[in-house]
Amino acid sequence: MTKRVRKTRVEQQAETRARLLEAAETVFSNMGYHGSSIELVAAEAGYSKGAVYSNFASKEEMFLALLKVHMDRDLEEVGQIVDMAPEDLFPANTRWLESMHALMPDFPTLMIELQLHARRNPEFAKAYYPLQDRKMAGLADIVTKYFAASGQPVPMDPLDLAYVIEALVHGLSLQQPLREAGSMNEAGAIIDRLMKVLTHRDPKSR
C-alpha cells in the first residue's frame, strides 16, 4: 500500500493561493475588475473571505498578483521562442501571437482597467508601475533578439517599440468582439504581420 504523503503548510498555502488566482481570473472574466470583489472570488474558489485575506491584503494586491502571473508566463514563453534558431523562431512566434492569451482572452481588458486604476489611485500606482516597467524592459530585450535573428536593426529604441507593441495589443483587442478561449487572437495576428513588415519579411509567411 502506497503511503500518502501529506502536503507541507507551504505547499498547502501555495495551492490555496493558486486556486484563488484561478477564481479571480474567472470572476474578472465575468464581472470586470470593478465588478469583482473579495467575496465573489472566495465564493468562486470555495473558500472563506478569511482564506483570501490570509493570502492577499486587498483586491488590488490579488489582481496585481494575477497580472504578474500572466506577465511572467508571457515573457518566459516568448523568451524561449526568441532563443530558437531563426528557422524555428519565426513560425513559433507566429503561432504564439495567434494564440496569445488563449486561457484568458479578456486579459488586455484587465490590463487597461488596472492602468486606469493606477492613474486614479496613487497608492496602487506605486505597486503597478514598477511591475509594468519590468515587463516593458523584458519585452524590449525580446524585441532586440527578434530583430537580431532577422538580421535587421531595430528601427527605433527597443523600449519605445515595446511600449508601441503593448499599446497596439491592448487597443486592437478592444476593437474586436471578445473571443472565445482557444480561438484565434486577431490582435496578435496583426502584431505578427507588423513585425514581419518591420523585419522585411513576407507578412503572409508562416
WOBELLIN-V710617 format. One record per backbone hydrogen bond with DSSP energy under -0.5 kcal/mol. NH is the residue of the N-H (numbers start at 0). CO is the residue of the C=O. Records with the same first field share a line. If there is no record, write none. Layout:
NH->CO / CO
This chain:
5->3
11->7
12->8
13->9
14->10
15->11
16->12
17->13
18->14
19->15
20->16
21->17
22->18
23->19
24->20
25->21
26->22
27->23
28->24
29->25
30->26
31->27
34->30
35->31 / 32
40->36
41->37
42->38
43->39
44->40
45->41
46->41
51->47
52->48
53->49
54->51
55->51
61->57
62->58
63->59
64->60
65->61
66->62
67->63
68->64
69->65
70->66
71->67
72->68
73->69
74->70
75->71
76->72
77->73
78->74
79->75
80->76
81->77
82->78
83->80
87->84
88->84
89->85
91->87
92->88
93->89
94->90
95->91
96->92
97->93
98->94 / 95
99->96
101->98
106->103
108->105
109->105
110->106
111->107
112->108
113->109
114->110
115->111
116->112
117->113
118->114
119->115
120->116
124->120
125->121
126->122 / 123
127->123
128->124
130->126
131->127
132->128
133->129
134->130
135->131
136->132
137->133
138->134
139->135
140->136
141->137
142->138
143->139
144->140
145->141
146->142
147->143
148->144
149->145
150->146 / 147
151->146
160->156
161->157
162->158
163->159
164->160
165->161
166->162
167->163
168->164
169->165
170->166
171->167
172->168
173->169
174->170
175->172
181->101
182->179
184->97
185->183
188->184
189->185
190->186
191->187
192->188
193->189
194->190
195->191
196->192
197->193
198->194
199->196
200->195
204->201
